């Protein structure tokens, strides 16, 4: 399976926008699975936070390092349209380019590259 790191906006200034960003990311990853890809879906990270016990903490930096570890071994990156509003996704795309990992801007473009 082709490993696709999906990059896009997660955080926002209100909960509804965050949820919409999560929906877009998770829906895109679902579409990729249905097409036979193996996506990395950072919008599922909230589940780790829900599993924390009292006194445990996963910092934002830990999430970023863990995500970048997956980016480094991905076959390609799919940048969602909202990535331009995300400093984190911008850095992920820059890293992919430096590592010579192909970056695609739509599922259709990714599909054409096969």
C-alpha positions in Angstrom: 0.0 0.0 0.0 1.1 3.5 -0.7 1.6 5.5 2.6 0.1 8.9 2.3 0.7 11.6 4.9 -2.3 13.9 4.9 -1.5 17.5 5.8 -4.0 20.1 6.6 -5.3 22.5 9.2 -6.3 21.1 12.6 -6.4 23.9 15.1 -8.5 27.0 14.8 -10.0 29.9 16.9 -13.3 28.1 17.8 -14.5 24.6 18.4 -16.8 24.5 15.3 -14.0 25.3 13.0 -11.7 22.7 14.7 -14.4 20.1 14.3 -14.9 21.1 10.6 -11.1 20.8 10.1 -11.2 17.3 11.7 -14.1 16.3 9.6 -12.3 17.3 6.4 -9.1 15.5 7.4 -10.9 12.3 8.6 -13.2 12.2 5.6 -10.2 12.6 3.2 -8.4 9.7 5.0 -11.5 7.6 4.7 -11.7 8.2 1.0 -8.0 7.2 0.7 -8.5 4.0 2.5 -11.5 3.2 0.2 -9.2 3.7 -2.7 -6.5 1.4 -1.4 -4.1 3.8 0.2 -2.6 3.7 3.8 -3.2 7.3 5.1 -1.7 8.8 8.2 -4.5 10.8 9.8 -3.4 13.3 12.4 -7.0 14.3 13.1 -7.3 11.1 15.0 -4.8 12.2 17.6 -7.6 13.5 19.9 -8.2 9.8 20.8 -4.8 9.7 22.6 -5.8 12.7 24.7 -9.0 11.0 25.6 -7.1 7.9 26.9 -4.8 9.9 29.2 -4.9 9.1 32.9 -4.7 11.7 35.7 -1.2 13.3 35.7 -0.3 12.1 32.1 0.2 14.6 29.4 1.0 14.5 25.7 2.4 17.9 24.7 1.9 19.6 21.4 5.6 19.0 20.7 5.2 15.3 21.3 2.4 15.2 18.8 4.4 17.1 16.2 7.5 14.8 16.7 5.3 11.7 16.4 3.6 13.0 13.3 6.9 14.0 11.6 8.2 10.5 12.2 5.4 9.2 10.1 5.9 11.9 7.4 9.6 10.9 7.1 8.6 7.3 6.0 5.6 8.2 3.9 5.6 7.6 0.2 3.9 11.0 -0.5 2.0 13.8 1.1 -1.5 14.9 0.3 -2.0 18.6 1.2 -5.6 19.5 1.9 -6.9 22.9 0.5 -6.9 24.4 4.0 -3.2 23.7 4.6 -2.4 27.3 3.6 -4.0 28.5 6.8 -1.8 26.1 9.0 1.7 26.8 10.1 2.1 23.2 11.0 1.0 21.9 7.7 3.2 24.4 5.9 6.2 23.1 7.8 5.2 19.5 7.0 5.0 20.2 3.3 8.4 22.1 3.4 9.9 19.0 5.2 8.5 16.7 2.5 9.9 18.8 -0.2 13.4 18.8 1.5 13.2 15.0 1.8 12.1 14.8 -1.9 8.8 13.2 -0.9 6.2 14.0 -3.6 3.4 16.4 -2.5 0.0 16.3 -4.1 -2.8 18.8 -3.7 -5.8 16.6 -4.5 -6.8 13.0 -4.5 -7.2 13.2 -8.3 -3.6 14.4 -8.7 -2.4 11.6 -6.4 -4.4 9.1 -8.5 -2.9 10.4 -11.7 0.6 9.9 -10.4 0.2 6.1 -10.1 
